[in-house]
């Protein structure tokens, strides 16, 4: 047996620990969320405090950025990007190298848009033997600075000219000496178009490239497949899912199906994680083809007849793309799921979809079919209408006999939540546990004042419908007026009057200023859930604790707080796929990248005093995973007490053989300690309980 001792410390600042890879059930971002609008001299950055929800724009001059790249916050930020994952993708790197060497046959002017660390720029410069000209465009200042360091480390700083600008800010005769003969770029996301591929190519063809330029990649084709999946259905169809739940709460009442739903878009997802649950209802079909070597159109539409291969219900369209990097079509890269094997494994220059290693930077996409899906019979044809604009692809389906397509649009819904939240709200066990706890807390109280301190729609409606004499105050710091309008719309269907509900639409601390007509708070409730902040680490939801502390002067002596406690849990895990995508870099296609490891948050082969990164993931989406230890409680946060600094140590004993790649952390929320009821967000509950595991503590 081996053991490991670690000592995390906490708060009120975010947790700092030595743990390499943390949680889990809510895909979270970093301590510093940052958006950048760059010019040659400065950038604007949006900084967010996860414990307060406060944000501010700050201006960073280019001169100051040199220091910022070295700063912990900048490293934390870059560690949450997909740069490291992409650079570890050997299949991608090899395909680009082969295509660049095949395309660039002599000295010319090469333009690299979205250059990142400069890998493609260096490949192009090497292909020209140090002759010609390479112009690298990287608008994100921290990455642009890192690229300069990589170029210097490889002796390429004289061969590549770097511009800290967007490509549409470059001008021939000013920044560029001439129009470029070759464009190399990798501005693709899982959906393909989300990073602005089309407008970037349009502007490049119009303003930056010669006539008939050479491009790497050369072409990309999108594919789709009709699938049935109860898991995906539960992530999208709260209306029909609620029909089987008889708890008296109607988040999507009959006749108001459009009141609440998910955003109609393609949602990136590793569909191989659903391999045992998903049913394929059609053969793969080609959707769109985009030729990079010519100016793309902003809009496209295609209608096709897809024969069903088996009886079933179409819950979603799973899509992916195949990248053709060279003009001959011999160098390919696919993001298809493992059940697709379209390419010849004998070709060393091709990456086979089913054999490509797991990486997180490009996934498949899922387009959810609204209103519970479409029933089909074997050999029946589904008419699929696909659209694309500058930045997205969308679908509309119907079966033979239907007169019109039933498009799925954003305006169909008054309020849109993430699929994971829809799944949680449709989980019977989760709802019953919360309902039981709130009903127990309301028992024996006359006209209680109940405050929902976060953005929980469910708690607002549940509390108002359970106690007609209570006054429910919902803070809705993220949902704000949208949440208030939603509650007003569903009030009648849930049997309560809006006379007993009020909204703050600000932070909970504003209640202290109002003092709620000198009344004390009897119930303080939260899931916790903060709309718009779903991408953060689990302990960032301790914002609920901070809000509770700010309300301490107006809490009743016998106040019921839900959750009453948070328990930080940990489990040692083997995560070989995730580790491989996050491992430290050495040489990529013979270019030294060791200098980027610290900044990009690499794991393994790090200096002895350097801590591994703490990053957010859904473990069920991380490829192969195996628990190597029991689950340990690291520390407890008692929300009945004001927020306070706390520190604990825990000795982890490994109970299974294997390679430990990291420690997974999450928080169990105790919603009713008297009845030992808690909600877990741990890895073992995800697939079983649709992202919201329920249990009772022994």
N, C-alpha and C positions, 0 to 999 in steps of 0.2 A: 504494500500500500504506500502511496505517495500522498503528500498533503501540501497545501499552499496556504500561506497566511497573507492576508491583505487587510488594509485599514482604510476604508473609505471615510470621508468626512463630509459633512453636509451643513449647509445653509446658514443664512438665507441665500447665499450665492449658489449656483448650480454645483452639483456633485463633481468632485475631481477624484478619479481613482486610477488604478493601474490596469483596470480591466480592458481587455482588447476589444471585445465586441459585446455590446449590450443588447437591449431589448428591441423591441419585439412587437407587441400587438398594436401599436399605433405608429405609423411610419413618420418619424419625427425628424426635424431638421436640427440646427445647431444652436449653441448659445447666442450666436450672432447671425441673424438673418440679414442678408445683404444683397441689395440690388444695385447695379452699377450703371450709370449713364456716363460714358467716358468721352473725353476730348483729349487732345494731345497734352493738355496741361493738368487736368484735374478730373476727379470723378465724384459723383454724388452717391452716398451709401446710406441705406436704410437700416438702422440698428434697432433691434427689438429686444426688450427685457422680457424673458419668458415668464418670470414670476409676477410681473405687474401688468403685462400687456402693453406697456408704454413703448412708443417708437419715436424715433427722431431721424431727420435727414442731416447728414454731416457732409461737409465738403473736404475731400482729401486731395491735396496738391500732389503732382507727380513726384516732386522731390521728397515729400513726406512718405510716399508709398514705399520707398526703398526700406525704410525702417518698419513699415507696417507688415511687409512680407515676412519679416523675422518675428513679428509679434505673435503671441500665442493665439489671439483672436483670429488673426488672418490664417494661421495654420489650422485652427479648428474649422474655419469656414471652408477652406479648400479641401479638407479631409472629407467633407460631406458631399463633394462633387463626384462625378463619374470619371474624372481624369485618370485616377490610378487604376480603376477597373478596366478602362479602355486600353491603357498602356500595358496591362498584364495580358491582354487578349492577343496571344501569339498568332492566331489564325488571321485576325484583322490586320495585324502589323505586317505579316508575311504577304498577304494579298495586296496591300497597298505598295509594298516594296517592289513586288514582281510587276505590278501594273505600271508603276512609275518608271522602272528601268526599261520596260517594253515600249512605253509611250515617248519618253524623252530620249531621242537618238543623237542629239547634238546640242551645241550651245544655243540657248534661246532665253526668252524672258518668262519665268514661271511665277505665278501669283498663287499664294496659299492663303485662303480665307478661313478664319477661325483656327489659327495655327497652333494653339495650345502650347505644348512644350517645344514646338518646332520640329517634331519628328519628320513630318512629310516634307518640310522645307529642306532639312538636311539630306533626306533621300534624294530630292530633286537636285540639290547642289552636287552631291556625289555622283549622280548619274551623268552630270555634265563635266565631270573631271575638274571642277574648280573654275570652269569658264562659265559664260552666260551670266544671268542675273536672276536672283530669287528675292521676291518681295513677300514678306510675311505680315499678315494683318491679324492682330489680336486686340480686340477692344477692351477686354477685361484687364485692368492694370496689374493686379497681383499676378495673374498668369503671364502677362507680357513681361514682367520683371523676371519671373522664374524662367521664362524662355531664354532671355538674354544670358542667364547664368548657365543654362544647358548648352547654349551655343558656344560660350567661352570654354566650357569644360571639354568640348569636342573640337576646339579649334576652328569653329565654323562662324564665329562672329563677324569675320570679314567677308564671308560668302553669302550671308543672308541679311537683308535690310529689314528691320522690324518697325512696324507702325502701330502705335497704340491708338487705333481708330477703328470704327466700323468700316466695312468695305464701301458703303455708300458715301463715306466722307473722303475717300481717296479720289484724287484728280490726276489725270494724265497731264504731264507737263508741270505738275507741282510736286506731289509726293512721288508719283511714278514717272520714270523717264520716258516710257512708251507703253502702248497697250501690250498686254501679256499674250504670249503665244500659247501658253499652257496654263490651265487652272487645275490645281489640286486642292481638294477640300474634303472635309468630313463634318458636315453640319446636319447630321441626321439624328433624329430621336426614334424612339420605339414606334411611334405612329408614322414616321418618315418626315412629315411636313412641319412639325411643331416648332422647330428651331428657325423657321423662316427660309427654308430651302428655295421655294419658288421665287419670292421677291429678291432674294440674294442673287440667284442665277439670272433673273431678268435684268437687274441693274448691272451685273457684271458683263453680260452680253451687250448691253446698250452702251456702257461707258468705259469698260476696263479691258475688254478682250478684242483681239483681232477678228476679222471675218474668218469663219471656219476654224475655230481654235481646237486644240486637243484638250480633252478633259479626263481627269481621273477623280471619281468614277465616271464611267461612260453612260451607264443607263441603270435604272432601277425599276423593278416590277413588283407590284403588290398583289398578294393572294389572300383568299379567304376560305372559310369552311363553316358550314352550319353545324351547330352543336346543341346537344341537350345536356343540362347540368342543373341539378337541384341546388347545388352550392351557388352557382351564378344567379339562379333565379331568386334565391333568398337575399342576394346582395342588391337586387334591383326592384323587386316587386313587393313593396310593403303592403299595398292594398289587398292583394289576394292572400298574402301571408297572414294578415291580421284576421282573416275570416275564420281560421282555425283556432284563434286565441280568444277565449271568452272571459276577458278580465274587465270588460266594461270601458276600456280606454280605446278610443278610435282616433288614431293619428291621421288616418286617411279614410274619412267617413264615406259611406255610399253616396254617390252623386258628386263627390268632391275628389275624384281620382287624381286630378291635376294639382292638388294643393301641395303635395310633398313628393319629391322624387330625387333621382340622381341626375347629374348633369349629362345631357346627351352628347357624349363624346367617346372616343376610343380610350379605354382605360388600360394602361400598361400592366401586364401580369405575366408571371411565369406559369404558363398553362400546364407544363409538365407536372407541376405539383398536384394537379387535378386528374392525372392520367387514369387512375383507377375509378374515378367517379364520372368522368365525362363520357358522353356517347356521341359518336360522329354520325351525322345525319346526311352528309353529302360527301362527294369527292371534293378535293381542293379545286378552286376556280380562280382564274386570273381576273383581276379587277382593273388596275390602272398600270400604265407604263409611262415612265418619264425619261425622256432622252436629255441628258445633261449637255450634250454637245450642241443643242439648239435652244433657243429661247422658249421656256415653258409657258403654257397658258395659265392664267390665274384661276380659271374655272373649268371643270370637266364633269361630264355626266355619262353614265353607261347603264343600260338596262339589259339584264340577262335572265335566262330561264335556267334554274338550278334544279335538277331532278333529285328527289329525296331517295336515298339508298335503303332506308329502313323507316318503319313507322316511328313516330316520336313527336316531341314538341320542341320547336326551335326556341331556345332561350337566349342564344347569343350568336354573333358572328365572330369567330376567332380569325385574326388577320396577322400577316407577317410580310416581310419583303425580302427580295433576293437582289443583291447588288451585283451588277456586272461591271467590273473595274476596267477591263480592257475592251477595245473595239471589236475583237474577234469573239469574245464571249467565252474565253478559256479560263478566266480568273473570276471566281464567283465567291460571294459571301452571303449566307442566308441566316435569317433570324427565326426560321420556322421551328415549330415544336418538334419533339423527338419522334413523333409518329410519322413525320414526313421524311422520306428518303428520295430526293429528287435528282441527286447529282452523283456522278460516277466517282466512286471512292478511289479509283486508280489514278485520278488526276491529282498530282501533288500540289498544284496551284489552286485547287478548289477546296473550299471548306464545306464539309458535308453536314447538313442540318442536324441529322440524328447523332453525329459523332462529335460535334463541336462541344468543347468544354463549357460548363456553366459559367456565365458572366452576367452581371447585373445591369450593365449600361444599356443593352438593347434587349427588350423582352418582346413577347407577342402582345397583341392588343385585343381587347374584348369590347365589342359593341353590344350592349344589352338590348334585347327586344322588349318593347314596352308592353304593359297590360298582360303580363303573364306568358307571353310568347305566342307562337303560332303552331297549331297542331297540323301535322302532315302525315300522309300515308306513303308507303313505298311506291316509287315511280311517279308520284304526284310532283308537279313542277311548282317551285317557289319562284316568283318573280322578284328579283332583287334589283333595286335602283340604287346606284352608288353616286355620290357627289364628292367633289373636292373643291376647296377654295384655296387661298394662298397658304393657309396654315393647318388645315384639318381635312379629314375624310369622314363622311357620314353615310349611313345606309337607311333604306326604307324597304320593307318587305310586304308581300301579299301572296296569297295562294290563288290558283286558278278559280275563277268564279267571283272573286271580289272585284268590285268595280273600280276602286281607287286605292292607290298607295296610302298608307297611314303613316306619314312622316313623324319623326320623333324630334321635337324641337325644344330649345331652351324655354321658349315662351309658354310651353305646355305646363310648366310648373311654377307655382308662386314662390316656392322655396326649394332649394336644392342642397342636398347633403352628400357626403362621400358614400360610396357603396358600403364601406365597413360600418358606418353609422346606421345606414338603412338595415343592414343585417342584424346589428345589435338591437335596434328597436323592434325588429320582427322576431327576436328570439324569445320563445315562450318562457323558458326557465329564468332568463334574465329579468323579464318583466314581472314574473310571479315573485321572485325574490325581492325586487324593489317594492312592489305593491304590498307585500306582507310587512315589510319593515315600516313603510309609511303608515299603513293602516294601524299597526301596533302603536306607533308614536302618537297618532291622533286620538287614540282611544282615551276617553275620560277628559279630554280637553274641550272646553267650550269657547268658541270664537277665537281660536288660536291665530297668531300672526306667523305665517310661514314665508320664509324667504328662500327662493331658489337663486343661489349665488353665482351660477354659471349660465350656460346657454342650453340647459336641458329643457327641451320641449315636452318630453315625456313626464318629467316631474311636475312641471307646471300644470299640465292637463290632469294628471293623476291626482294631485293634491286638491285642485279645485273641484274635481268631480267626487272625491271621497268625502269631503267635508264642506257642505253647503254654507256653513256658518263661519268658515275660516276666511281670513284675508290673505291672499296669495300675492306676494310681491316678487316678480321675476326680474333679475338684473339684466340678463341678455346683453352682456358687454360686447359680444361679437355679432350676434344676430340683429340686435337693435330693433329698428322699426319693422324689419321684415318678420322677425319673430313675433312681435306684438300683433301685426296684421294677421299672421297665421293663426294665433291663438283665438283672436276675435272671430275668425271665420269658422273654426271648428267648435266653438263654445256650445252652441245649441245641440249639436250632435252628441256632445259629451255631457249634457245635462247640467251645465252650470251657467250662472249669469256673470257677465263681465263686470257687474257691480262689485264683485268680490275679488277682482284681479286688477293689479296695476303693474306698470312697467317702468323701470329706471332707465334702461338702455345706456347705462354708463357703468363704471366700476362700482363694486359693492360699497366701497368706502363713502360714496355719495349718500348712502342711506344714513350714515352717521350725521351728516350735515342736516338732513331733513328730520332726523330722529323719529321718523314715522309716527308723527302725532304723539310723541312721548311714550309710545308703546314699546314693550320689550319683545324681542324675537323669541318665539316658542319653538319653532322648527327652523333649522338652517340646513338646507339641502343642496346637494350637488352630485353629479355622476362620478367624478368631475369630467366635464366636456366643455371646451372652449372653441367655439366656431372660428375657423380661420387659423387656428393654432394646432391643427391635428398632426403636424409634422415634427414634433419635438420629442425629446427624451422623456421617459416616464415620470421622472421626478420633477419635471417642469409643471406637471399637473398639481404640484404642491402649492401652486398659485391659490388653490382653494384654501390652504392653511393660512396663507398671508391675508386673504380676504376675510377669513374668520377672525383673525387677530385684529384687523382694523375695526371689526364690528363688536369687539369685546365689551365696550361700555354699555351696549344696548342688548346684550344677550340675557335672557331670563335665567334665573338661578337653576331652574330645572330644564333648561333648553335641551332639545334633542338635536344632535348633529349627525348628519349622514353625508358621507361616510364619517364614522367616529374615529377611525384609525386607518392609517396606511402602513402596510408592512412591506419593506423592501426585501425581495427574494432574489436568490442567486442560484445558479446551477452551472457547473462546469460542463462544457460541451465540446464535442468534436464536430467541426464545421469545415470539412476539407474544401468544398467548393467556394464558400465565402472566403476562406483563408487564401486560397489560390488567387482570387480576384483582388485581394488586399495586400498581398505579400510585397516585400520590398523589391525594388527594381535594381537591376545591374546594367546589363547591356541589352538594348532593344535593336535588333537588326544591326548589331555592331556599333550602336551609338550609346555612349555612357549616359545613364540616367540616374546614377546613384545620388546625385545632388538633390533630386526632387523628393526623396523618400520622407524626410522629416516634414516638409511642407505639406505633402499630400496625405500624410497620416498612414504611412505604410506599416505593416506588421512584420516582425521577424527580422533577425540580423540587424537590430538597432543598437545604438550605443547603450551601455549598461544603465546609464542614468535616465535614458529617455523613456517616457511612458508610452504605451500603445494607445491608440485612439479609442474613444468611446462613441460608438455610432449606432444609429437607430435602424432596425430591420424588423420585418415580419419573418420570424424564423421559418414558418411553413413555406416561405417563398425563397429560401436560401439554399436550395439543393439538398444534398445529403446532410443529415443532422443526427447526432446520437448523444444522449445524456450520459455523462461519465461519473456523475455524483448524485447523491441525494439532493433534494431541494432544501436550502438553508434560509432561515430568516436572518437578515443582516442587521436591520434596525427597524424600530417602530416609531411612527409619528402619531402622537396622540393629539387629535384635532380638538379635543375638549380643553386643551391647554393652549395658550398663545404660542406662536412660533418661537423656536429657540434653536440654537446651535446644538448639534448632537454628533457623536462619533462612536463608532463601534468597530470591533475587530472580530473576525470569524475565521476559524480554521476549517478548510475544506478538505475532506477526506474523499479520495477517489474510490468509487465502488465498482468500476468497470475498467477493463483494459481499453486502451485507445490513445490517440494523440489529442491532447487538449489544445484547441485553437483559441479558446476564449471563454469568458464567463458571461452568461446571459443574465440580465437583470430585468426585473419587472416589479410592479407594485400590486399587491392584493389589497382591495378596498373592503374594510369591515363595515358593512352597512347596518348591522344590528348585532352588537356584541352580546347582548342579553340572550339572544337566540342563536348565537354562533353562526350568523349568516355573513357570507362574504362573497365578493365577486373577484375572480382572478383574471388577470390578463397574461398569464403565463403561457409558455410554448405548448404545453400539453393539452391546452383547452381549445386551441384555435379551430382546427377542423371539426372537432367534436361538437362544439357549441357556437359555431359561427362567430368567432372572435370575441365571445363574452362567456367565459366559463363560469359555472355556478357550483358551489359546494358548501359544505358545512365543516367547520373546523372541529377536529377531535379534541 
